[in-house]
Amino acid sequence: MDGAPDFRPLYQQVRDLLVQRIVDGAWKPGDALPPEPALAENYRVSQGTVRKALDELEKRNLVVRRQGKGTFVATHTPQRALFHFFHLVGDDGERALPSHRMLSVRSARADAREADRLALKPGTAVVRLKRLRLLGARVALVERIAVPAALFPGLADSRHADLPNELYRHYEIVFGVTVARAVERLKAVAATAEEAASLGLAPRAPLLEIDRVAFGLDGKPVEWRRSRCDTASHHYLSEIV
């Protein structure tokens, strides 16, 4: 625990040191962390302090513990995507991960809203993605996504048909960018003519807009996503625990 004096609890200091190791790529998604006794010895703290630090990382979904096997850096799986990052639920209570139809991927310069959401200077290079999300055979969402080009080199050169449905997993595997958390804002909006045509609705039909900023392990924004949803047969579920 070298460096300037730090008056936070030891477990928080250890927690942040472990996160930094993940950010630096010392442990990649799916990798096993060293056993608790080894971490305790490395950081010159008690094993209880290490356990409490790992508890914090588990609460933040950055690591997973497997009984009898150890602690592993969390990965983005369909199950995690469904329960942590997709909150539309059928009115009958059914939960399903949507499929997608990618429409476009292109380079651009950040406009004022993109710069604000992604903490960039206006005009910084970004990549814009546009896609439809389907629940069953029906288009239910129109999504517009912007990401900093510097974090995703080569993404703009991708054939949009080749990009997978689970983008967060793609970010993690191909670009080493892990989405650790997201902040969403909800708002009622009217469908544009283009959105109405995609969703099979009348122009200016009511939609639910989910404005999401996703953050990486280092706490910096890595994606701004706006999903406009037809909620005729679905609702947004937020579980407060």
N, C-alpha and C positions, 0 to 999 in steps of 0.2 A: 504494500500500500504506500508507494512512494509518492512524492510530490508535495504541494503546498498543503497546510493543515485543512482538513475537511471535517466539519462538525456535524455532518449528517450521520444517522445511524449506520453502523458498519455494513449491515445487510444491503442498504441502499447503494453504498459505494461499490460493494461487490456486484450487485445487480447491474449497475451501469458499466462496470468493467467487463462483465460477461456479454452485455449487449454490444459493446464496442468490438469485442472479439468476433461476434457474428457479423457486424457491419463491415469489418475489415476482411472478412472472408476466411478467417482462421477455421471457423466451423461453418459449413454450408448446410442448406436445408437437407434434412434427413440424416446428417452426421450425428454420431453419439458424442455427448460431452464427456469429459473425464469423470470418473467416479467422485462422489462428494468428498471422500477423504483426500484425494489428490488435489482437488480444487482448494480445500481448506489449507492444505500444506503450501500450495502455490501462493495463496493470498495471505497466508499467515494469520488466519482467523479460525474460529471454531467451526466444527462441522454443522452445528446448529445455525450459525450465521449463513453458511452456504445454503443450507436447506431453505431458510427463510428467503434468501435471494432468489432461489429457483422457484419457490412458491409464487413470488411476484411475477416472474417471467411466465409461469404457467397461466396465471390469471390473465395476462396480456396476450395469451395464445402464441407466445414466441417459442415455447418449448412444450414437448409432450413427454409424460412419464409413462413408461411401460413396465408393468410389474415384473420384477425379476430380470429385466433387460437393461434398464437404465433410463437416462434422460436424453432426448433427441431434439435437435432444432426442428421446429414445426415446418411442415410443407403445406402448400395449397393443394387440397384434394377436392373432389366434387362434394364430399360431405361437408367440408369446411366452408366451401363457397355457398352451399345451400343454407347453412344455419348461421353463418356469420356475416355474409355480404349480400344475400338476396332475401328480401323480406315480403315479397308478394305471395300471398296465400290465396288459394281458391276459396270462394264463399262456402264451399263444402268442407273446408279445413284441410284439403289436400295440398301438400308442398311438393314442388317439382322444380328442378333446375332447368331453366329455359335453354333451348337450342338457339342458334343464331344464323343470320345471313349478313355477311359483311358486304357493305356497299362501296366503301372507298377508304383508301389510306393515302394521305398526301402530306407533303411538307408545307409549312406556312410560317409566318411571323406572328408572334403572340400579339393579339389585340389587347385592349385594356382589361377586359374581363378575364381573359386567360392569364395575363400577367399577374393580376390581383390574386386569382385563385391558386396559381402555382408559385407565387412569390418570385416572379421573374421580372426583368426589365421589359417594358414594351418593345416589341420588335425582336425579342430573343427567338431563336429557332425552336419550333414545336412540330410535333406530328399530330395531325388530326385524323381520327377514325370515325366512321359513321357506320352503324349497323342496325339491323332489326333483330329483336329478340322474340322468339316464338314459344308459346306455351301450348303444347300439343301441336296442332296444325295451324294455329291461329296466331297472327302477329299481334303481340300485346304491348310491346314497347318499341320506341324509337330512341336510340342512344347516340349521343355525340360525345366524343372523348378527345381530350387533348393531353399530351404528355411532353415533357421537355426532351427535345431531340438529343441533347448531350447525354442523357441517361439511357437512351435507346438507340445507339448507333446502328444504322442500317434498317431500322423498322420501316421507314418511309419507302424503302426499296422493295418491301415485301409485296408479293402478289396477294391482294386482299383475300382471295379464295383460299390461300394457304394458312391464314391465321386461325388459331383454334378458338373454340367457344370460351374456354377458361383462360382469359387473358392474364389474370394474376399468376397463374401457374406458368404461363409463357414468359411473363416478365422475369419470374424467378429463375427458370431454367436457362433461358437464352441470354438474359441481360444481367443476371445477378441482382435484380431489384426485388426486394421482398416487401409486399404491402403488409404493414403491421397493424394498422388501424385506419378507420375512415370516419369522417364527420359528414352527416347528411342533413340537408334542409329540405322540407317539404312545402309545396305550394300548389294551389289550384291554378291552372292555366287553360287557355283556349287553344285548340289544335289549329296549327297553320294548315293551309290548303294541302301542302305536301304531306304533312303528318296525317291529316285526315284521310288522304288517299291511301297511304301505307297501312293505316289501321282499319280501313273500311268504314270510316265514320263520316258524318257531315262536317263541313268546315265549321270551325269554332266550337266543335263539341268539347265538353269539359274533359280535361286530362289531369292526372296527378304528375307533377314534376318532382323528381328526386335529384337534387343537386348535391353531388358527393365529391369531396376532396379526400383522396387517399394519401396516406403518409407512409414513408419508408421507416426502416428501423432507426434511422438517425433523427426522426421527427420532422423531416423536410417533405413538402408536398411532391408526389411523384405522378399524380394523375388527377385531372378534373373530368368528371363524368356527369352528364345531364341525361337522365332517363325520363322520357315522357310516356306515361302509362295509361292504357285504357283499363279502368277499374270496374267495368260493367259486371264482371263476374269474379273479380279478385279484390282483395283489400290488402293494405299495408299493415303488417303485424310487427309490433314492437313489444318485446317481453321485458318487463321491469322486474329485476330480481334483487 
